[in-house]
Amino acid sequence: MAFEVTKDTIIGDIMNADDTTAEIFMSIGMHCLFCPSARGETLEQACMVHGVDADEMVKKLNEHING
């Protein structure tokens, strides 16, 4: 079964499912990916802090992981 990202998915879980997603996070300014507190945030929380549309990130990450 494919891994599905939602706005409620924890950043650490996304990174554990596919560590190449780090490039996507870094490209939009999420440089704190390897900080323990950042890895515990939901995708929606991280997007809110960084001013990124969470729905677009969900789509981009799912296409990258499952595409």
N, C-alpha and C positions, 0 to 999 in steps of 0.2 A: 504494500500500500504506500502511496506517495505521501510525503510530508506536506501538510497544508499550513501555510502561514495565515493567521488572522490578526486583527488589531490587538487581540488579547494574548498573542503568543509572546513568550518571554524571549528577550534578545539572546540569552545564553542557549536556549533550546534551538533557536534558528542557527546559531553559530555551530552548535554540536551536530545538527543535521547536515550542514554543508558549510564548512569553514571558508569556502570561496566567496560566501556572501559578505565577508569582511570588506571586500573591495567596493561593494555597493554602498555599504554603510559609510565607509571612509569618503567616498566620492561626494556625499551630501553633507559632509562636515561632522559626522559622528566619529570623532577621533578617540573617544573614551571607551571604545568597545571592550577593551581587555581589563577595565576596572571592574572589580567585583560588584559594585553597586549598579553599574550600567548593565551588566549581564543579567541582573535581576529585574530590570524594568520590562514592562510590556512594550511592544512595538509602538502602540499608540502613545504611551507616555514619552518615549524617546522622540517620536516625531513631533509631539507638541513642544518639547523643550527646544528642538532644533528648527522649528518652523517649517516642517515638511508635511505634505499631505499624506496622511496615514493610508488612505485608500489606494493612492498611487504606489506607495511602498509595498503594500500587500500584493498588489498586482505584479510589480517588478520582481519581488522576491519569489513569488510562486512561479513566475515564468522562468526565472533563473534556475530554481531548484528542480522543477519538474519539466522544464522545456527541453 
